[in-house]
Amino acid sequence: MITSVLAANRGEIACRVFRTCGELGIRTVAVHSDADENALHARVADTAVRLPGSAPADTYLRADLIVKAAVTAGADAVHPGYGFLSENADFARAVLDAGLVWIGPPPEAIEAMASKTRAKALMGLTPLRADALTEADLPVLVKAAAGGGGCGMRVVRRLDELGAALDSARAEAASAFGDGEVFVEPYVEDGRHVEVQVLADAHGTVWALGTRDCSLQRRHQKVIEEAPAPALSEELTQEVCALAVRAARAVDYVGAGTVEFLVADGRAHFLEMNTRLQVEHPVTEAVFGLDLVAEQLRVAEGHALAPQPPRARGHAVEARLYAEDPAHDWTPQTGTLHRLAVPEGVRLDTGYTDGDAIGVHYDPMLAKVVAHAPTRAEAVRKLAGALERATIHGPVTNRDLLIRSLRHEEFASARMNTGFYERHLAALTEPAPDPYAPLAAALADAHGRSRFGGWRNLPSQPQVKRYAVDGEEIEVGYAYGRTGPTAEGVLVVHADPALVVLEVDGVRRRFEVARYGDQVHVNTTALTALPRFPAPEAQHAPGSLPAPMPGTVVKLADGLITGSSVRAGEPLVWLEAMKMQHVIAAPVTGTVTELPVTEGQQVEMGTLLAVVRESDL
């Protein structure tokens, strides 16, 4: 019987594993990098072991260090979570060779299925040859053979883009999964991403735990998932479930896994089998009333599954909350997460708690929010409402995108596909700040000032405050009278530092206000308080390329030096942050006059990467 589990992972999934272990009376062991020394997963575990360094390659991808940590800490089992080494057969063997229980499929099954190229061969499919592609094959998808989560994936629509796509996908995959193998497959436009959760024991029983739809994806990263997949015919549902069971049986699979398909024109196309727990597993848990981590533990202990899985009930939807800025090309955001809370009635899976720092080394996902209800419409409404009422104080997030996506007519009617964001992203991310949020922020900040000179017996000019909201500067004015603060066009019913109540056209509205330095949160609107007298702006030379986020310079263009001639749009610097690579291109055609960074250098947001002086070549 398992008595102590080491989670070979971090963040949300490590906390998820520890929660179930705690409920079962199993002791927990965390591993943490130096960057994660104070991370939630390291704090909630019974025991924590340091992995020296911060980069994944030095820490969470070091199988030898993790196995040593398990043995040293007295763990008798290892749960891999997802990502990192979760689909690495050599890691699974190392765990078993150390005399520990591996909470996952046999290494042979991982080898057969964890590589997408081998999995396709097992299912009778052959990837395209990158060196033999023609225009007729386009568009194609370059894809990492290992791992998932959108890393190492690039859509190629022109042959001259293929080389760069292969290079960047390989580098990103190697950094995220320790395996730079990639392959090329046809890119099916506007299909639906449907997957089947499987669970198998060592006694020959394989469960197909229904379907999930994960079609809402941005840059191949899942954003919203649900179970069961809506608007799927019974015939097609049975077909994909049967194919999933067939795939599991083909490799003598044991444990939890997911078989993914692309559904288009009424047909299901096999994509891959993920030999691990998926990020979106909570929607299946909600519908089937299961704890999949508990089931993984029972299977690893040798217990048999029941002949048939439990009956599915209702519908569940999950939204992934990311720290990313839609106004700046969705760049990952760092900083302090001051407050994260959701209303009762929905599930919150997170690796953060109030006051935690969001760093640059790992995935920018803050949390998963899950709603379950008797029907799909009720679950969608419940989740959108919970996100709208959630308290999220800290870096910019994709909260508004999630709410608007859930309420979009195409999603509500289950007519969405993987092209949803290509069609609607611009409209879904149009800034729409609350017009009364700046006034509420100003009144909250000014609370009590009337006692110390704010009120005047004679009429005076309104007091003015300035805020930045969604990149725009806004000025608001208010005054003090005998009865308290006043503002044009509204009735100020109440104002204190945490709550402002305004009445507009006979309708009262509450504004909850929180301030952290110059950052102000008013309900769901984030503002930056600006000084009364604007400071002179820092000047950058024309053609400057500042770092759009903190990260690591992982590559400079071949032969790039001061004095190099470059063309507009030509990639110059590759910056890696939060598992993703971002290409910084020349803004104009001209000459590189400054190149102050080197490969491997850590940079902060705003650090000058290069300067290109415009000129004719």
N, C-alpha and C positions, 0 to 999 in steps of 0.2 A: 504494500500500500504506500502511495506517495505521501510523504510527510513535509517536504520542503521543496518549493519550486523557484528556480531562477528564471526570470524573464529576460531573454537575450534581446532586449529592445529598450525603448525609452517612451516617454510621453504618454499619450492617451492610451495606447494599446497595453503598455506595461501596467498602468493604473487599472485598466479593465481586467487584466488577468489577476492582479492582486486582489481586486474586489471579490471575485468568485472564490479565490483561494481562502480569503479571510472567512467567507461564509461557510466554507467546508472545513475550517479548522486547520488549514495547511499553512505552514510558515512560508514567508516570502523573502526572496533575495533579489535586490536590484543591482544592476551595473550602471555606472554613470561615467561620462566623460568629465573633463575638467569644466567644460562649459555648462554641464548639467549638475554640478555639485549640489546646488540648492533646488534642483527641479523637483516637482511634486512626486514623481515616481520614486526618486531616491529618498524622499522624506517619509512616504507612507509605507515603504517596505520594512519588514522586521530587521533586515540586514542590508547593507549597501557596500559594494566593492568598487573602488576607483579604477577606471581605465585611463591611464595617463594620456593626455592630449585632448583635442577637441574635434578635429576632423574625423568624419566617419571612417576613413581608411585606417586611422590610427586607433580607433576605439570600437565602435559597434560592428565593424567589419573584420575584427581580429578574432577569429575563431579560437586561436590558441589561448588568448587572454581570457576569453569568456568561459571556456571549459575550465581553465585554472581557477577562475573566480568561483565557479560552481563547486568545485572540489574543496577549495579552501574554506568556503562559507558553509559547507556541510549540506548543500542541496543534494537531493537525490533525483531530481528531474529538471529538465530544461524546456521552457515554452518559448518558441522563436518569435511569436507575434506575427507581424507582417512587415515586408520590406527588409532591408539589411540582409541578414543571412538566413531568412526564413525559408528560402527555396534553394539552399546550398547543400547538396548531397554530402560533400566532404565534411561540412560542419555537423550534419546529422551523424555521420559515422564517427567523428571525433567524440561527440557526446556519448554515443553507445560504447565506444572503445574505452572510455573513462569509467565505464560501469554505471552510467547514469541512464535514467529513463528519458527517451526522446518523445515529447508530446507532439507528434506529427507523423506523417506517413513514412514508410520505409525509405531508406536512401535510394534504393533501386527505383521506386515509384517517382521520387523527386527527379532523378536523372532522366527518366522517361518522359515526364510531363513538365517539369519546371522550365526546361528549355523549350521555347515555343516552336523552334525549328524541328526538334525531335518529336514534339507532341503532334505537329501537323503530319509528319511522316507516319507516325503511329496510326493516325486517322485517315491515312491514304491521300494526304495533300502535300503538294510540293511548292515551296516558296519560289518567287521569281529570282532570276540571276541578275544581280545588280550590273554586271559587266555586259549583259546582253539586252538591256532594256531598249525599247524603241518608243517613238512618240505614241504609237498605238497602245502601249501598255499604260499610259498615263491616265489619270493620276495614280500614284502609288504611295504607300505608307512605309517609311523606314521605321523599324520597330526594334527595341531591345529584346534580345532573346531571353533574358532573365528579368525578373522583377516586374514592376507595373507602376501604377500611380501616375501615368503620363510622362514619366522620365524616359529619355532616349527615344522619343517619337517625333517624327517630322513628316508632314505631307509634302510631296514633291509633285508639282504640276508642270515643271519644265525640266528637260534633261540637263540643262546647264546648272540647275540647282542641286543635282543629285550628289555631287562630290562633297559640297559643303554640308549637306544634310547628313550624309554618312559620317563625316568627321565629327560633327557636333553631337550626333546621337551616340556615337561610340564613346566620346569623352564623358557625356552626361551619364550614360549607363555604367561606365567603369567607376565613376565617382560614387554613384548611388548604390550599386549592387556588387561592386568588385568584379564585374564581368562586362567587358566591352563588346561582346558579340552582338551584332545586329543583323537583321534580315529585311527583305523587301517583299511586300504583298500588295495585291490590288487594293486600292482605296475605294470602298463602296460609299458613294455619296448618299446621304440622307437615309441610312438604314436605322434600325433600332437596336440598341445594345441590350440584349437579354441574356441573363445568366441563370444557372441552376446551382443551388447549394446542395452538395452531397455530404453525407456522413456515413462512414463505413467502419465496421468492427473487424477484428481478426478472425471472426467465425463465419464469414461469408455473407453477412447481411450488409446491404447498401441501401441507404435512404436517399431519395430525391426529395428534398424539402422545398418543393415548389420553385417558382420563378421570381426573379427580380428584374426590374427595368432600370437601367442606368444610362439612359440616352442623353440626359442633359449633361453635356461635357463641354468644358472650355479648355482648349489646347490639350485635348485628350485626357484631361483630369476630370474625374467624375465630380459633379456638383450636387445633384439631387438624385436620390435612389428611392425605389419603392418596391414593396412586395404585397401581393403578387403583381407580375407585369400586367398592366391593364390592356384591354382590347386585343387580347391574344386569343385566337381560336382554341377551342378545346383540343382539336386535332394537333395543332402546332405545339400546344403546351405538352401534350403527351409525347410528341416526337422529341422535343428538346430534353425532356426528363429522361426518356429512354436512352437517348444518345449520351447523356451525362452518366447514367448508370453504366452504360457500355464502356465508356472511357475509364471509369473507375475500376471496373472489373478487369479491363485489359491489362492493368499494371498492378493487380492485387493491392489496390489502394486500401489504406487504413487511416482513419481520422477524418478531419474536416477539409473540404476542398470546394472549389468552384469551377464550373465549366462554363465558358463564355461563348456566346454566339452573336453574330450580326444577322438580324432578320430584315430581309428586304424582298418585296414582291412575293410575299407569302412563303418564302423559303428561309431556312435557318442555315447559316454558314458558320462552321466551327472556327473559332478564333484561337482559343487556348484553354489550358486547365491550370488554374492557380492552386498549387499544392500547399495551401495555408489558409488561415482565416482571412476573410476579406474585411476591409474597412467598413463596408456596409452590412456586416452580419447582423447588427441589431434589428433591422427591419424583419428579417427572417425569424429572429428570436421572438419578436413581438407577435407575429402572426401565428407561430406554432407554439407559443408558450414555453419555449425552451431556453436554457442557458447553454449556448454552444461551447463555451469554455469548460463548463462542468462536464458536458458530454465528452469533450476531448480528453479530459482527465480520466473519466471512467473508462473510455476506450483504451487509453494508455496503460491503465491498470489491468487490462485484459477482460473487462466485463463485456457481455454481449448486449447488443441493442435489441429492442423488441422487434418482432417480425415486421411490424408496420409502424411508420412514424405517427405522431399525434395528428389530429385533425387541424387544418388551418382555420383560423377564425379572424375575420375582419381584414383591415388593410393598414399598412404602416408606411410612413414616408420619412426619409432622413435627409437633412440638409447639412452640408459641410461648411462650417464657418471658418473663413480664412482671413488672416491679417494681410491684406493686399489692397492696393490703391487703384481703383478703376480710372481715376483721373490721370494716372501716370503709367499707362500700359500695364496695369495690374502688377506692378513691382511689389515684391514681398516687403512687409513693414516690420520694423523692430521697435522696441521700447518697452514700457511698463504696462502690463494689463492691470489697471487699477481695480476694476470690478467686472465680474462676469456672473450673471445670474439669470435664470429663466423661470417663468411662472410654473406653479405646480401643475402636474398632469402630463408633462412631457419628460422625456429622458434626456439627460445631458451627460455625454461621455467626453471628458477632457483630461488633458495632462497639465492644466494650469489651475492656479487658484489666485485669489485677489493679491495683487502686489508682485506677482512673478514677472520676471523679465523675459521678453521674447527676443531671442538672439538670432544670429545670422547663419548658424551652422546647419539647421535642420528644417524640415517641412514647416511651412507657415500655417498649417491647420491649427486653429485654436480649439475647436470642439466639433462634436456632432450633436445635432438636436433631432430627436426622434419623436414622432407622434403616432399613436395607434388609435383606431376608432372602428366602429362597425362597418363603415363604408369608406370608399376612396374619397369622396367629396368631403366627408366629415374630417377625415385625417388630414387632408390638404388644408382645409380651413383652420383646423386646430394648430397645425404647424406654423402657418403664416401668421396667425394671431399671436402665438407664443414668441416668434421671432420679433414681431413688432413691439411687444411689451417687454422684451428682454432688456436687461441692463448690461451694456457692453461699453465700458469706459477704458480707452487706451488707444492703440494705433487704429488707423482706418481699416475697416473690414468690408467684406462683400455682403453684409446683412441686407442692404437694400436690393441687391440683385436677387438674393434668395426669395425675399418677400414678393417682389414683382414677378419673378419666374413662376412661383406657386400660384399666383393670381392671374397669370396670363391665360387668355381664352384657349390657346392652342394646347397648353398643358392641362388645363382644367377638363378639356374634352378628350384627353388622351390621344391627341393627334401628333404629338411631338416625335422627333427623331434626332439623330446626332447632329443634324444641321440647324437645330433650334437656335443656338447662339450666333451662328453665322448670319442668320436672318434677323434676329431681334436684339442682339447685344447692344447696339447703339441706342435703341429706344429704351431698353431696360436700364441703361446706365445714365440717362439724362439726369443731371443734377436737379433735385426738387426739394431744396431745404425748406423747412417750415418758415414762413415769412415773419412769424412772431417770435421765433427762437432768439434772435439777437436782442430784442427788447426784453424778453424774459431774463436773458443772461445779464443784461445791464442792470435791471431792477434788483436781481438777486445780489449782484456785486455791490450795489449802492445801499443795501439794507442797513438801516440805522444811521445813515449819513445825515438824515434830516435833524437828528438830535445834536449834530455837531456842525451846523452851518449849512445844511442842505436847504432847509426851509427859509424862505425870505418873505417878509411882510409886503414888500413891493414886487411887482412883476419883474422877472429876470429872464435872461436868455436860457433856453433849455440846456441842460448838461448833455454832453455828447460823448458817446463811447464808440470805438471802432473795433470791428471784428472781421476776420477772414473766414469765409464760408464757401466751401467748394471752389477755392481759388479766386473768389471775388471778395473785394473789400466793401463792407457795409457799415454805414454810420447810422446810429439810432440816437434819438434825443428823448429826454424826459425832464420833468420839472417837479418841484415840491410845492404843494399848497398847504392850506391849513389842515386838510384831512389826510394828507399823505402824498405819495407819488402820483403823478398824472402823466399821461402820454396821449398824443393826438390820435383820435379815432378808436380808442379803447378805454374801457373802464378797468382800472387796476383794483381788483377785489382784495388781493392779498399779495404780499411780497416778503419773503425772508430768504436767507442764503440758500436754502434747499428747495423751496417751493414758491412758485409764482402762479397766481390765478388771475386770468384776464377774461373780461367779458367783451365779446365782439358781436355786434348786431343781436344782442340778447342771448348769446350762447356763451356759457362759461367753459373755459378750457384750463386744464392743469398742466403746468410745466415743471417737471422735476429737474433740478439743476445741480450739477456737481462740478467743482473746479479743481484742477490739478496744475498748479503753476499757471501758465498762460493758456492751457487747454481747458475748454469748457464744454460740457455735455448737457444739452437741453433735450430731454426725451431722447429721440433717436438722431438728433442733429448734433454734429460735432463742430465746434467753433474754435478759433484761435484769437484770444484777446490781443489787440494791437496797442502799442503805446500811443499816448495822446498826440505826440509829435513824432511823425515818422522819422526813423533813422535813415541816413543815407544808405542806399543799397550797395552791397558789395559788387564791384565791377569785375566782370570776366572779359578777357580779351575776345574779340570776335572769333568764332570757330572753336571756342573752348568746349571740351567734352568732360563735364563733371560726372562723377559716379552717381547714378540714380538711386543707389542703395548701398549699405555696407556690404562688403563681400571680399572675395579673393580674386586677384587677377590670375586666371589660370592659363591664359595664352595671349601672346601678342602675334599679330599677323607676321607671317614668315618674312624675315628680312626688314621688318619695320624698324627704322631708326630716325633720329632727328635729321631732317633733310629729305626724307622719302617723299616721293610724289604719289598722291592717292586721288581716287575719283570719288565723287559724291556717292554715298551708299555702300562704299567698300568696307567690309568688316576690318576693324583695327584692333579692338581689345575684346577679349572674352572675360566676362565677370561672372563668378559663380556665387550664388547666395541661395540658401534654403533649398539645396538639392537641384536647383535649376540653373542653367547657363543662360546668360543674357549677352547678346552681341551688341557692342557699341560700334557704330559705323561712322564713317567720315561724313560730317554735315555738308561739306562743300568739296568741290574739286580744287586741289591745290597742293601745298607743301606742308609737311609736318614740321612745325617750328619748335614744339616742346613735346617731350615724351618722358615725364618724370617718374613713371612706374615701371616695375619689372615683374616678370612672371613669379608667382608665389607670394606677392606682396598683399597684405591685408590693407583694405582701404575703408574709410568711413564715407558716409553719404556726403556728396559734395566735393570729395577729393578730386583734384584735377588729374585726369587720365592722359589727356593729350590736347594739343592745340593744332588746328589745321588752318593755315592762312590761304585764303582763296586766291587762285591764280589760274591762268590758262596753261595747260600742259602741252 
